[in-house]
Amino acid sequence: MDKLLLLAVVGALIGWSTNVVAIKLMFRPLEPIRIPLIRFSIQGLIPKRKTEIAKSIGDVISEELLSIEQIMDKFLLDMDKKQIIEQIKEKVNQIANEKMPAVIPSMFKGLIIQNIDKMIDESGDELVVEMGEKLTHKAIESIDISKMVEDKINGYNFEKIEEMTLRIAKKELKHIEWLGGVIGFFIGLIQGVIILYLFQ
């Protein structure tokens, strides 16, 4: 019975330690470590495949979660058209006052500016929508969310990523470690039964 328990405990230790090492090997070593003679190197899974992982995350975010079209649609939906029209009128009036020759009487200047304001009021909504659509097309052509995310992840310090991941998933990773121990215990127990009772 003591031998059976010993085999089960050894199995639990092997299962637990294997999972601990496997979790560590996700991040460590950060740089490849070459093993002499056999031409083999060891590097953590995430640092080794950081470029692929960054690209995959970028693609998922831009294709499944948040596209530039969705961002621009939300912007156009939420924007205050009246405020934008007022800003356009203010800017046009400022330019008109600055650029109109001084020889034009102020009364005529006032009439011209009133007419400009009236035209902006009449076609302002249409103008804002048109500007928004052009801005959207320009943004879609020039902004690549996938590449932005990819570059951001590639620029991260991987020690920081490891720290963040372990902090967020600390409980789950501990469960994986202990699960390895539990499975190892039962495998050791089964092996012990087979060795001690079936082959004697």
C-alpha positions as CSV (number, residue, x, y, z in Angstrom):
1,M,0.0,0.0,0.0
2,D,2.9,2.4,0.8
3,K,4.5,1.7,-2.6
4,L,1.1,2.4,-4.3
5,L,0.8,5.7,-2.4
6,L,4.4,6.6,-3.2
7,L,3.9,6.0,-7.0
8,A,0.7,8.1,-6.8
9,V,2.6,11.0,-5.1
10,V,5.5,10.7,-7.6
11,G,2.9,10.9,-10.4
12,A,1.3,13.9,-8.9
13,L,4.6,15.7,-8.5
14,I,5.5,14.9,-12.1
15,G,2.1,16.1,-13.4
16,W,2.3,19.3,-11.4
17,S,5.9,20.1,-12.2
18,T,5.3,19.4,-15.9
19,N,2.5,21.9,-16.1
20,V,4.5,24.5,-14.1
21,V,7.3,24.2,-16.6
22,A,4.9,24.2,-19.6
23,I,3.4,27.5,-18.4
24,K,6.9,29.0,-17.8
25,L,7.9,27.9,-21.3
26,M,5.1,30.0,-22.8
27,F,7.1,33.1,-22.0
28,R,10.7,32.0,-21.1
29,P,13.3,32.2,-22.3
30,L,12.7,35.5,-24.0
31,E,15.7,35.1,-26.3
32,P,16.8,31.8,-28.0
33,I,19.2,29.7,-26.0
34,R,21.3,27.5,-28.2
35,I,22.2,24.0,-26.9
36,P,25.7,23.1,-28.0
37,L,26.5,20.0,-30.2
38,I,22.9,19.2,-31.1
39,R,22.2,22.5,-32.9
40,F,18.9,23.0,-31.1
41,S,17.6,26.2,-29.5
42,I,15.0,26.8,-26.8
43,Q,12.8,29.9,-26.7
44,G,9.4,30.7,-25.1
45,L,6.4,30.0,-27.4
46,I,5.1,33.6,-27.3
47,P,8.4,35.4,-27.8
48,K,9.3,32.9,-30.6
49,R,6.0,33.5,-32.5
50,K,5.4,37.1,-31.5
51,T,5.2,38.3,-35.1
52,E,2.6,35.7,-36.0
53,I,0.6,36.3,-32.8
54,A,0.6,40.0,-33.3
55,K,-0.6,39.7,-36.9
56,S,-3.3,37.2,-35.8
57,I,-4.6,39.5,-33.1
58,G,-4.5,42.5,-35.4
59,D,-6.5,40.6,-38.1
60,V,-9.1,39.4,-35.5
61,I,-9.6,42.9,-34.1
62,S,-10.0,44.6,-37.5
63,E,-12.1,41.8,-39.1
64,E,-14.2,40.6,-36.2
65,L,-14.2,43.2,-33.5
66,L,-13.6,46.8,-34.7
67,S,-13.2,47.9,-38.3
68,I,-12.4,51.5,-39.4
69,E,-15.8,51.5,-41.2
70,Q,-17.5,50.9,-37.8
71,I,-15.5,53.6,-36.1
72,M,-16.3,56.2,-38.8
73,D,-20.0,55.2,-38.9
74,K,-20.1,55.7,-35.1
75,F,-18.3,59.1,-35.5
76,L,-20.7,60.3,-38.2
77,L,-23.8,59.1,-36.3
78,D,-22.7,60.8,-33.0
79,M,-21.4,64.0,-34.4
80,D,-23.2,67.3,-33.7
81,K,-24.1,68.6,-37.3
82,K,-25.4,71.9,-36.0
83,Q,-22.2,72.6,-34.1
84,I,-20.1,71.7,-37.2
85,I,-22.2,74.0,-39.4
86,E,-21.7,76.8,-36.9
87,Q,-18.0,76.2,-36.9
88,I,-18.0,76.3,-40.7
89,K,-19.9,79.6,-40.7
90,E,-17.6,81.1,-38.2
91,K,-14.5,80.1,-40.2
92,V,-16.0,81.3,-43.5
93,N,-17.0,84.6,-42.0
94,Q,-13.5,85.1,-40.5
95,I,-11.9,84.4,-43.9
96,A,-14.4,86.6,-45.7
97,N,-13.7,89.5,-43.3
98,E,-9.9,89.1,-43.7
99,K,-9.9,88.6,-47.5
100,M,-12.5,91.1,-48.7
101,P,-10.9,94.4,-49.9
102,A,-11.1,97.3,-47.5
103,V,-12.8,99.4,-50.2
104,I,-16.0,97.4,-49.9
105,P,-18.4,99.3,-47.5
106,S,-19.1,97.5,-44.3
107,M,-22.8,97.4,-45.2
108,F,-22.1,95.3,-48.3
109,K,-19.7,93.1,-46.4
110,G,-22.5,92.4,-43.9
111,L,-24.9,91.5,-46.7
112,I,-22.3,89.2,-48.4
113,I,-21.7,87.4,-45.1
114,Q,-25.4,87.1,-44.4
115,N,-25.9,85.5,-47.8
116,I,-23.0,83.1,-47.2
117,D,-24.5,82.2,-43.8
118,K,-27.9,81.6,-45.5
119,M,-26.3,79.3,-48.1
120,I,-24.5,77.4,-45.4
121,D,-27.7,77.0,-43.4
122,E,-29.6,75.8,-46.5
123,S,-27.0,73.2,-47.6
124,G,-25.1,72.7,-44.4
125,D,-26.5,69.2,-43.5
126,E,-25.8,67.9,-47.0
127,L,-22.3,69.5,-46.9
128,V,-21.5,67.9,-43.5
129,V,-22.7,64.4,-44.7
130,E,-20.6,64.8,-47.9
131,M,-17.5,65.8,-45.9
132,G,-18.1,62.9,-43.5
133,E,-18.4,60.4,-46.4
134,K,-15.2,61.7,-48.0
135,L,-13.4,61.6,-44.6
136,T,-14.6,57.9,-44.2
137,H,-13.3,56.9,-47.6
138,K,-10.0,58.6,-46.9
139,A,-9.8,56.9,-43.5
140,I,-10.5,53.5,-44.9
141,E,-7.8,54.0,-47.5
142,S,-5.1,55.3,-45.2
143,I,-5.8,53.7,-41.8
144,D,-5.0,50.0,-41.2
145,I,-6.2,49.0,-37.8
146,S,-4.8,45.5,-38.1
147,K,-1.3,46.9,-38.8
148,M,-1.6,49.4,-36.0
149,V,-2.4,46.7,-33.5
150,E,0.3,44.4,-34.9
151,D,2.9,47.2,-34.6
152,K,1.8,48.0,-31.1
153,I,2.0,44.4,-29.9
154,N,5.4,43.9,-31.6
155,G,6.6,47.0,-29.8
156,Y,5.6,45.7,-26.3
157,N,8.2,44.6,-23.8
158,F,7.5,40.9,-23.5
159,E,8.4,40.9,-19.8
160,K,5.5,43.3,-19.4
161,I,3.2,41.1,-21.4
162,E,4.2,38.1,-19.3
163,E,3.5,40.1,-16.1
164,M,0.1,41.2,-17.4
165,T,-0.9,37.7,-18.5
166,L,0.1,36.1,-15.3
167,R,-1.7,38.8,-13.3
168,I,-4.9,38.4,-15.3
169,A,-4.9,34.6,-15.5
170,K,-3.2,33.8,-12.2
171,K,-6.1,31.8,-10.8
172,E,-6.7,29.9,-14.0
173,L,-3.0,29.0,-14.5
174,K,-2.8,27.8,-10.8
175,H,-5.8,25.6,-11.6
176,I,-3.9,24.1,-14.6
177,E,-0.9,23.5,-12.4
178,W,-3.0,21.7,-9.7
179,L,-5.0,19.8,-12.3
180,G,-1.7,18.4,-13.6
181,G,-0.9,17.2,-10.1
182,V,-4.4,15.6,-9.7
183,I,-4.1,13.8,-13.1
184,G,-0.6,12.8,-12.3
185,F,-1.7,11.3,-9.0
186,F,-4.4,9.1,-10.6
187,I,-2.0,8.1,-13.4
188,G,0.6,7.1,-10.8
189,L,-2.1,5.3,-8.9
190,I,-3.2,3.3,-12.0
191,Q,0.4,2.5,-12.8
192,G,1.0,1.4,-9.3
193,V,-2.0,-0.9,-9.4
194,I,-0.8,-2.4,-12.7
195,I,2.8,-2.9,-11.5
196,L,2.1,-4.1,-8.0
197,Y,-0.9,-6.3,-8.6
198,L,-1.1,-7.4,-12.2
199,F,2.5,-8.2,-12.8
200,Q,3.2,-10.0,-9.5
